[in-house]
């Protein structure tokens, strides 16, 4: 027996969702624990280095499993044609139309739900996994006030390329507030609460750095201004070392400071800054002196 494990994440024009891929992995893990030889097919658009349908000769398999998602549509009908000599089983699927060719093409249906069927827990339920760092990404817009010193486009292109390969849960965050736009925070408290739930913040914005350190979250800051702008100045003001100048930005530097932010040393430094933040502010003290002096002069 040799089994080919497939799902919607297997098709070139399918979609790889977290639930689809987790379901494939859980099925494959069960096959492995039962000593059943198998391969997983993933789309070349999602996983270029994986096994693709072009690599999976139908003559090499006795069974084809289709996991998760709806059993519906032409791509499944093509799966039946290509692997017509294999026993085909759908597991953990939604049966939209039991009379369709996509559904009827399976020798056995083990559905999670469908008309008149008792629902079963999804295959992804109970998915066991290693933890990866939740990384908030706060990028600055173009800042024309810096003129020819702006390196925003180049810095962000490097950052996006590096982030795409980072083993982390990457969460785009926006410091803009809005009332009535669901995807934006409406208060500073809401934004701070988001930052507090991340493990690391990667940012080219001054306030991405400030909110991260205020919450005790290590921040990998990139200053997108040649020669150093307000991000560098703020990092120095707070005694935070993980800031990369635009002219020094490289993936190697990002890797170096990422490792430091994820280290015990980075966590301790961020916690220490959090402990001192807000206890005193030189700017607030200076403002108070100015106002008191003005009041005395009246």
C-alpha positions as CSV (number, residue, x, y, z in Angstrom):
1,X,0.0,0.0,0.0
2,X,1.2,3.5,-0.9
3,X,-1.0,6.5,-0.3
4,X,-1.1,10.0,-1.9
5,X,-2.4,12.7,0.5
6,X,-4.1,15.6,-1.2
7,X,-6.4,18.5,-0.5
8,X,-7.2,22.0,-1.8
9,X,-3.7,23.1,-1.0
10,X,-2.4,20.6,-3.5
11,X,-3.9,22.2,-6.6
12,X,-2.0,24.8,-8.6
13,X,-5.1,26.9,-8.7
14,X,-6.3,25.9,-5.2
15,X,-5.9,27.7,-2.0
16,X,-3.5,26.8,0.9
17,X,-5.2,27.7,4.2
18,X,-3.9,27.0,7.6
19,X,-6.8,24.6,8.2
20,X,-6.2,22.7,4.9
21,X,-2.5,22.3,5.5
22,X,-2.9,21.4,9.2
23,X,-5.4,18.7,8.1
24,X,-3.0,17.3,5.6
25,X,-0.3,17.2,8.2
26,X,-2.5,15.4,10.8
27,X,-3.5,12.8,8.2
28,X,0.1,12.2,7.2
29,X,1.2,12.0,10.9
30,X,-1.5,9.3,11.5
31,X,-0.4,7.4,8.4
32,X,3.3,7.6,9.6
33,X,2.3,6.3,13.1
34,X,0.5,3.4,11.4
35,X,3.5,2.6,9.3
36,X,1.7,3.4,6.0
37,X,3.9,4.7,3.2
38,X,2.7,8.0,1.8
39,X,3.5,11.3,0.1
40,X,1.8,14.7,0.5
41,X,1.1,16.8,-2.6
42,X,1.3,20.6,-2.2
43,X,0.9,23.3,-4.8
44,X,4.1,24.6,-6.5
45,X,2.7,28.1,-5.9
46,X,2.6,27.5,-2.2
47,X,5.5,25.1,-1.6
48,X,7.9,25.1,-4.6
49,X,10.2,22.4,-3.1
50,X,7.5,20.0,-2.2
51,X,6.0,17.0,-4.1
52,X,3.6,18.2,-6.8
53,X,1.1,16.4,-8.9
54,X,3.6,16.2,-11.8
55,X,5.9,14.2,-9.4
56,X,3.1,11.8,-8.3
57,X,2.7,9.1,-11.0
58,X,-0.7,7.5,-10.5
59,X,0.9,4.1,-11.1
60,X,3.0,4.6,-7.9
61,X,0.0,4.7,-5.6
62,X,-2.8,2.4,-4.4
63,X,-4.9,5.0,-2.6
64,X,-5.5,8.7,-2.9
65,X,-6.8,10.6,0.1
66,X,-8.5,14.0,-0.3
67,X,-8.6,15.9,3.0
68,X,-10.6,18.9,4.2
69,X,-12.7,21.4,2.3
70,X,-15.7,21.0,0.0
71,X,-15.9,18.1,-2.4
72,X,-17.0,20.1,-5.3
73,X,-15.8,21.4,-8.7
74,X,-13.7,20.6,-11.7
75,X,-10.4,20.2,-10.0
76,X,-11.7,17.3,-8.0
77,X,-13.2,15.7,-11.1
78,X,-9.8,15.9,-12.7
79,X,-8.3,14.3,-9.6
80,X,-10.7,11.4,-10.2
81,X,-9.7,11.1,-13.8
82,X,-5.9,11.2,-13.2
83,X,-6.0,8.7,-10.4
84,X,-8.8,6.5,-11.7
85,X,-6.8,3.4,-11.0
86,X,-6.5,4.2,-7.3
87,X,-8.9,3.8,-4.4
88,X,-10.1,7.3,-3.6
89,X,-11.2,8.4,-0.2
90,X,-12.4,11.8,1.0
91,X,-11.9,12.5,4.7
92,X,-12.9,15.5,6.8
93,X,-14.7,17.1,3.9
94,X,-17.9,19.1,3.4
95,X,-20.3,17.4,1.1
96,X,-22.1,20.2,-0.7
97,X,-24.0,18.1,-3.2
98,X,-23.9,14.3,-2.7
99,X,-25.0,13.8,-6.3
100,X,-22.2,15.8,-7.9
101,X,-19.4,14.1,-9.9
102,X,-16.8,15.4,-7.5
103,X,-18.5,13.7,-4.6
104,X,-19.6,10.5,-6.4
105,X,-16.1,10.0,-7.7
106,X,-14.9,8.9,-4.3
107,X,-15.1,5.3,-3.4
108,X,-15.6,6.3,0.2
109,X,-16.7,9.5,1.9
110,X,-15.8,10.2,5.5
111,X,-17.3,13.7,5.8
112,X,-17.2,16.3,8.5
113,X,-20.6,17.7,7.5
114,X,-23.2,17.6,4.8
115,X,-26.9,17.5,4.2
116,X,-28.6,15.1,6.7
117,X,-25.2,14.1,8.1
118,X,-24.0,14.3,11.7
119,X,-21.1,16.8,11.9
120,X,-17.7,15.6,13.0
121,X,-14.8,17.7,14.4
122,X,-12.6,19.0,11.7
123,X,-9.3,17.3,11.0
124,X,-7.4,20.4,12.2
125,X,-9.0,20.3,15.6
126,X,-6.4,19.4,18.1
127,X,-3.5,20.3,15.8
128,X,-0.3,20.0,17.7
129,X,2.5,22.4,16.7
130,X,5.6,24.1,17.8
131,X,5.4,27.7,18.9
132,X,6.7,30.4,16.6
133,X,7.2,34.1,17.6
134,X,4.3,36.4,17.0
135,X,5.8,39.3,15.2
136,X,4.1,42.7,14.9
137,X,5.2,44.6,11.8
138,X,4.8,48.4,11.9
139,X,6.0,50.2,8.8
140,X,6.1,53.9,8.2
141,X,4.5,55.6,5.2
142,X,6.6,57.7,2.9
143,X,7.9,60.8,4.8
144,X,8.6,63.5,2.3
145,X,9.9,65.8,5.0
146,X,13.2,63.9,4.8
147,X,13.7,64.7,1.1
148,X,16.7,63.1,-0.5
149,X,17.6,61.3,2.8
150,X,14.5,59.1,2.6
151,X,15.3,55.5,2.1
152,X,11.8,54.2,2.8
153,X,11.3,52.3,-0.5
154,X,14.6,50.5,-0.4
155,X,14.4,49.8,3.4
156,X,10.8,48.4,3.1
157,X,11.7,46.3,0.1
158,X,14.6,44.7,2.0
159,X,12.4,44.2,5.1
160,X,9.5,42.6,3.2
161,X,11.9,40.2,1.5
162,X,13.4,39.3,4.8
163,X,10.1,39.0,6.6
164,X,8.7,36.7,3.9
165,X,11.3,34.1,4.8
166,X,11.1,34.6,8.6
167,X,9.9,31.6,10.7
168,X,7.3,33.6,12.6
169,X,3.7,34.6,12.7
170,X,3.8,38.0,10.9
171,X,1.1,40.4,11.9
172,X,0.8,43.8,10.1
173,X,0.0,46.5,12.5
174,X,-1.0,50.1,11.8
175,X,-0.6,53.0,14.2
176,X,-3.3,55.0,12.5
177,X,-6.5,55.3,14.5
178,X,-10.0,55.5,13.0
179,X,-13.5,55.4,14.3
180,X,-15.7,53.0,12.3
181,X,-13.0,51.2,10.4
182,X,-12.9,47.6,11.8
183,X,-9.3,46.9,10.7
184,X,-7.8,49.9,12.5
185,X,-7.7,50.5,16.2
186,X,-9.8,53.3,17.5
187,X,-7.8,54.1,20.7
188,X,-4.2,54.1,21.8
189,X,-5.2,51.6,24.4
190,X,-6.3,49.1,21.7
191,X,-3.1,49.5,19.8
192,X,-1.0,49.1,22.9
193,X,-2.9,45.9,23.8
194,X,-2.1,44.5,20.3
195,X,1.6,45.3,20.7
196,X,1.6,43.7,24.2
197,X,0.5,40.4,22.8
198,X,3.4,40.1,20.3
199,X,6.8,38.6,21.0
200,X,8.8,40.9,18.8
201,X,8.0,44.1,16.9
202,X,9.7,44.9,13.6
203,X,9.3,48.5,12.7
204,X,10.4,51.6,10.8
205,X,8.0,53.8,12.8
206,X,9.1,55.8,15.8
207,X,5.9,54.8,17.6
208,X,6.2,51.2,16.7
209,X,9.4,51.3,18.7
210,X,8.0,53.4,21.5
211,X,4.9,51.3,22.1
212,X,6.9,48.1,21.9
213,X,9.4,49.2,24.6
214,X,6.6,50.6,26.7
215,X,5.0,47.1,26.7
216,X,8.4,45.4,27.3
217,X,8.4,43.9,23.9
218,X,11.8,43.7,22.0
219,X,11.7,45.8,18.9
220,X,13.9,45.4,15.8
221,X,13.9,49.0,14.6
222,X,15.1,50.1,11.1
223,X,15.6,53.8,10.5
224,X,14.6,54.5,6.9
225,X,16.3,57.9,6.9
226,X,19.9,58.1,5.6
227,X,22.2,59.4,8.3
228,X,19.7,58.6,11.0
229,X,16.3,60.3,11.8
230,X,13.8,60.2,14.6
231,X,13.8,56.3,14.9
232,X,17.6,56.3,15.7
233,X,17.2,59.3,18.0
234,X,14.4,57.6,20.0
235,X,16.3,54.3,20.3
236,X,19.3,56.2,21.7
237,X,17.1,58.2,24.0
238,X,15.7,55.0,25.5
239,X,19.0,53.1,25.5
240,X,17.8,50.5,23.0
241,X,20.5,49.0,20.8
242,X,18.5,47.1,18.2
243,X,18.3,49.8,15.6
244,X,19.7,49.5,12.1
245,X,20.6,52.5,10.0
246,X,19.2,52.7,6.5
247,X,22.7,52.8,5.0
248,X,23.7,49.6,6.9
249,X,20.5,47.6,6.3
250,X,21.0,44.1,5.0
251,X,19.4,40.7,5.6
252,X,22.5,39.6,7.6
253,X,22.1,42.6,10.0
254,X,18.3,41.9,10.3
255,X,19.2,38.3,11.2
256,X,21.7,39.4,13.8
257,X,19.4,41.7,15.6
258,X,16.5,39.3,15.3
259,X,18.5,36.7,17.2
260,X,19.4,39.3,19.8
261,X,15.7,40.4,20.2
262,X,14.7,36.8,20.7
263,X,17.5,36.2,23.2
264,X,17.3,36.4,27.0
265,X,19.5,39.5,26.8
266,X,17.0,41.2,24.5
267,X,14.1,40.3,26.6
268,X,15.8,41.6,29.8
269,X,16.7,44.9,28.2
270,X,13.2,45.4,26.9
271,X,11.7,44.6,30.4
272,X,14.1,47.0,32.0
273,X,13.1,49.8,29.7
274,X,9.4,49.0,30.4
275,X,10.1,49.2,34.1
276,X,11.5,52.7,33.8
277,X,9.1,54.0,31.2
278,X,6.7,56.6,32.4
279,X,8.3,57.0,35.8
280,X,9.7,60.4,34.7
281,X,9.7,62.3,31.5
282,X,12.3,65.0,30.8
283,X,9.9,66.6,28.3
284,X,7.0,66.6,30.7
285,X,9.2,68.0,33.5
286,X,10.5,70.8,31.1
287,X,6.9,71.6,30.1
288,X,5.8,71.8,33.7
289,X,8.7,74.2,34.5
290,X,7.7,76.4,31.6
291,X,4.1,76.6,32.7
292,X,4.9,77.2,36.3
293,X,7.4,79.9,35.3
294,X,4.7,81.5,33.1
295,X,2.2,81.4,35.9
296,X,4.6,83.2,38.2
297,X,5.2,85.9,35.7
298,X,1.5,86.7,35.4
